Amino acid sequence: DLDHVAERLGLPGKVDSVARLARKHGGYDRIPLEDPEYRSYLEGDLRASQALAESLPHIDAYTIREHAVASLAGRMTLNGFRVDTALLGQRLAELAERKAQALDILHEFGLPLTKTLMRGRGKARHELEETLDSPLAADTGRDWLEAVWAAYGIANVPMTGKTGKIAMGSDALSEVAARPDCPPELRSILKLIDIVVGTRTVYQTARDTLCPDGRCHPSISFRQASGRWSFTKPGLTVYGKHEGRHIERDIFIADEGCVLLSFDLKQVDMRAMAGLSGDPAYAALFEPGRDAHTEIGNQVGLPRQAAKMVGHGWNYGLGPARMIREGMDPDMVRAFVAGMTASFPRLIDWREEIREHGKAGLILDNGFGRRMQCDPARAYTVAPALEGQGQGLDQ
């Protein structure tokens, strides 16, 4: 941070702490703008920044470019997104009601919703029933689910990898529900559990990060070598796009006289690889009216969905051994690898060239001027990924 860098260089740092002022006034948003101590803090910040800038080596055009990008990100944070607070409240209420209804029905199947606590001392000591915030996550909830599995004769119960406890995630529940021997009543129970544990928290996150001005101001950073931007508090990129979940974005609304536009850069990483490698056969897959995943599937003998699953990963170093470990048919994998190698030789050669550059510790360029460097030990996968993701982001 500014103070520590200034200290290392023997320069004056800031003369005060904005955190101290926030504590004094009861919050950052409560610091009076004309407060003399606040003005002094700001002036000290500027003096320290100026001294640091004057002590640094010559700032080149690339550094100026990166500062301009950082300025755009900062402006986006300050602008934020306006929230339809009424709709947000409605969505939260609807989800809470749906979850409560599911818990009530599960309670009829024996799920404990409360726990017994002892309160007071001596003659005043008494039992108190306290409602559980997360009944299924409690030990009593897991014990109940274990009894459910046993009651319905379910073997090979899904377990979590880290803790070894009974798994309750949507994927684990779906796996059991899809088994031929899963009774219809158990499927209904699993559906109710999924409603409780699988309810998305995007609306709660929006409410938690809602500021007094009626907007969410996400924190935006781009510390990855590729320049990929990260949106947090709230993570705007997790709000749904597919399978009807696009309605989650309804809570973000445009300012008066403005509109919000959403863009999906279709297969942008693959298009970037086509441009960077200069492989004409690979580039032809993205001509108007053609679908790259279908084209690749046809060329290598795979259905579209299978070709899509491995297409991106293969560009970045996903090998046949891992594809097979993840459940793909070995014959399909061999057909895919052989087909890609035969169909796109220039892409194959370019990918190897980039890996060699990465191993040598050279600076990579995504075609738009971004300087990128990877750990030489991880160049096999990271070097191609930096190129494809870096160009997709700069576009």
N, C-alpha and C positions, 0 to 999 in steps of 0.2 A: 504494500500500500504506500501511499504518498509519504507518510511520516518515516517509514522504515527506509525507503529508497533515499529520501533526503538525508537521513542520519548516516547512511553508508557513504554518501558523497560529501559529508561535512557541510550540508546546507541547512538553513533554517526550515523547520517543519511548521505544521499548523500550530496556532497559539491556543487553541481550545478544542473541546470535544463536543460535537453536535449531540452525542448521546447524553452528555451531562445536561445540556440545555433541554433535551426532550424529557429527562427525568424531572428537571426543575419545573417545567410547565405542564407535565402530565401527558406527554405524547408529542411525537414529531409534528403532527398536524396542528398542535396548539402553540407552537413557538411563534410569538408575534414577529411579523416580518420586519418591523422597525425597531425591534429590541436591540439596544446598543451592543450587548454581548453577542447576539447573533450576527450583526453586521461585522463585528470584529472577527468572528470566526470565519465568515465568508472572505473577508479581505486577507486574512492569514492564509486561507486555502489558495487564493489567487497568487499571493506573493510566493508561496512555496512551489506552486506549479510553474510560475514564471522562472524561478531560480533553477528548477530542475530542467526545464526546457532549454535554458541558455547554457547549461553545463553538459548537455548530451552532445554526442557527435552529430555531424551533419544529418539532418532528416531528409531522406530521399523521397522520391515520388511514391514509392510503394508504401512507405509509412504513412504518408498523407492519404493515400487511398484507403488504408485500413482504418484510419481515424474517421474518414468520411463515412465508411460503412458503420462504424461504431456510433457515429452521430445519428445515423438513420435509425438504428436499433433503439437508441435512447429516446429519440423523438416518438417512436412507436409506443414505447413504454409510457411516456408522458401523456400521449393522446389516449391510449387505452381503448376499450370497447364499451360502448353504452349497453346497459342491461335493461331488459324489460322486467322490472322487479315484480310486477304483478303476475306475469306469466311464470317467472321463476318460482314464486311462492306457490302458485297453483301446481306446478310440476312436482315440487317437493312434497306437497300435501297428498297428491295422487300416489306417489311412490310409497310414502309412509303408510297410507291406508291399505295399499295392496300388500305391503310387507306385513302389516298387522293382521290382516285377514288370513294370510298364509300361516302365520305363527299360531293363530287361534285354532286353525284346523289341525296343524301339527300337534298342538297341545291335546287335542282330542285323541290323537294316536299315542299320547304318553310323553311328549317332549316337555320337560320342566321349563317353565318360564320364570320361575322365581327361585331364590335360595333363602334358607333360614339362617338368620343371624341372632346372636345373643347380645342384648343391650342392657345397660344398667348394672348396678351392683347390689349385693345383698338381697333384701326382700323386694327391691325394685327391679331385680334382674328379670328379664322377660324375653320371649322370642319375638322376632320381627321378620316378616316376609318382605324381601327386597326384590324388585323386578330386575331381571338380568338384562343388561344392555345388548348382549349378543348371546342368546340362549344356546345356539348351536356351537359356538366357539368355546363355551364353558366345558369343564370336565364332565358335568352332568349331561350336557348335550352330546358329547362324543360317546359317553357310555350308552346313552339312549340309542344313538345310531348303530353302535356295535350290536345292541340287542335286536334292532330292526333287521340288520344283516343276518343275524342268527335265526330270527323268527321266520324269515323267508328263504332260508337255506342258501344264502349267497356265499360262495367260496371265492377265494382269491380277491379279498376286499382291497380296493385301491388304498395305498398308503402314501403319505408324503415322503419325499426323498430325504429331507434334512432332519425332521423330528421323528419320523417313524410313526406318526399318529395317523388316525383314519383321515383320509383325504375327503374334503367337502367341496372342492372346486367344481366348476361347471363341467370341465372335461372329464373328471373322474365320475361324476354323476351320470353324464351322458353315456360313458362307456358301460356302466352297469345297466342302464335303462335299455341299451341296444342289444343286450344279451338275449338270446332266444328264450332262456329259462326265467327271465325276469317277469314276475306276475304283474298283471294290470294294476292291482292296488298299489304295489310297490312303485310302479312307474308314476302313479299319481303323487305318492309321497315324495319321490325324488324331484318331481316338477315343483312341488311346493318348497322344498329345500332350496332349489335353484333360485326361486323367486326371492327367498330371504338372503342367501349368500351371494347371489349373482346380480343383485340390483346395483346398477352403475352409480357411482358417486359424483358424476360430473356436475349435477345440479348443486349438491352440497358444497363441492369445491368452489363453484361460482359464488355461492352465498358467503362462504368463509373468506373469500378474497375481494368481496364487493367493498368499494370505498365509499366515503360519504358523498362523493359527487355522482353516485349512481353508475359508476363505471368500474370495470376490472382493468387493472394496469399490470399486465404480465411482465415478469422479469425475462429479458431476452439476452442470451449470451451466445457466443460462437467460438468456443474454445477448442473445438476439434480441429485437427489439421486440415480437414477438407473444407472448413468454414461453415459446416452445418449449424444452423441456428437452433437453439433450444429455447422453448417457451415453457416457463414454469410459473406457478402461482398466479393464475391457473395455467395448466398445460393445454393450450387451445387446440393443439394438434390431436388430442385424444377425443375430441367431440366427434360424434359419429358421422360417417359418410355413406355407408352401405347398409343394405338390409333394413331399410326404414329408420335407421338411427340418425339420419340427417336432421330429424326434428329436434335433436338435442341442441342444434345451433340456433334454433328459433329464439332463444333467450337473448342473443346478441343482435342488436338492432342498429340501424344507421342513424346518424344525426339528421336533424331536420334539413331537407333539401339535398340529402346525399343518399347513396345506395351502397350496399355491400356486395362485392363480387367475389365469387369463389372459383378458383382455377385448379384443375387437376392435370398436371403435366404427365400425360399418358406415356408410360414406359420410358421416362426421360433418362434413366440411368443407361438403359440399353441403347438409346439413341445417341447418348454421349459417347459410349464405347464405339459405336459405328463411326462417328465423326472423327474421334481421336485416332482410331486405328487406320482409317482410310480403306476399310474393307468394302469394296463395292457390292459384293453379294449380301453382306450383312446390312449395309445401308439400304439396299433395295427392299428389305422387309418392312420398312417404315414409310413406303410411298403411300399416297392417298388410296384408300380402299383396301389396303392390305392389313392383316393382323399378324404381328410378329410371332406371337405364341402359337397361333394356328399354323403359320408357315413353317416354323421350326418343328412343330409336332409332325407335320406332313413329311418334312425332309428326313427326320430321324426315326419315324415310326412310332410316335407317342401321341396319345390324346392331348388336346389343348391344355387341360388343367395340369396334367403331369409335366408338360413342357414348361408351363408357366412357373411351376413350383421350383424347378431346378435352373431355369434360364438365367435368373439374376445371380444366384449363388455360384453357378458354374463360371460366369465371367470373373468372379472374384476369388476363385480358387476352391470351390466346393468340388471335392474329388469323388470318384466312384465308390471308394470304400465307405465314405460317410453316407452317401446316398443310400447304399444298401443297408447300412446300420440303422438308418432312419426309416426303413421299411419299404423302400422301393424294390421292385422286382429286379433281380440281377440282370436278366436278359434285356429288360427295358433300359437299364443303366448303361450296359455295354453298347446298345444300339444308339443311345443318345450321345455318348462320348465319341463313338466312331463317326456318327453323322455330323456332329459339330466340327470335328477335326477335318473331315473331308470337304465340308461345305464352305467353311470360313477360314482358309489357311492364313490370310493376312491378319485377321483378328488374333489367331493363335500366336503368330510370330510377334506381333506388337505387344501382346500381354507378357510374353517372355522378356522382351526388351525392357519393359517398364519394371518388371521384377528385378532384373539385373541392375537397373539404375537405383532402385530402392535399396538393394543389398550393398551397393557401393556408397550409400549415404548421400547420393546426389539430390539436389533440389528438383522436385517435380513441378511441372506447369500444367494446369488443367486446360490450357488453350485460351483462357481469358485473363491470364496474368497472375492468377493466384499461386503463390509459392507454397509448396507442400513438401514435407519431409517425414519419412516414417522410420521406425525402428528397423534397422537392417535385418534383425533376426526374424521379423514378422513380415518381411517384404513380399513373400509369396502371396499372401492374401491382402495385405493392407495397401501395397502400392497400386494394384489395379483398382481397388475400392476408392482410394483417394482421387484417382483420375476421373472415374465415372461419377462419383457423388459430388466431387468438386465442380465439375462442369455443369452438372444438373442444377446445382445451387446457384451458380453465377448466372445461369440463363434466367 
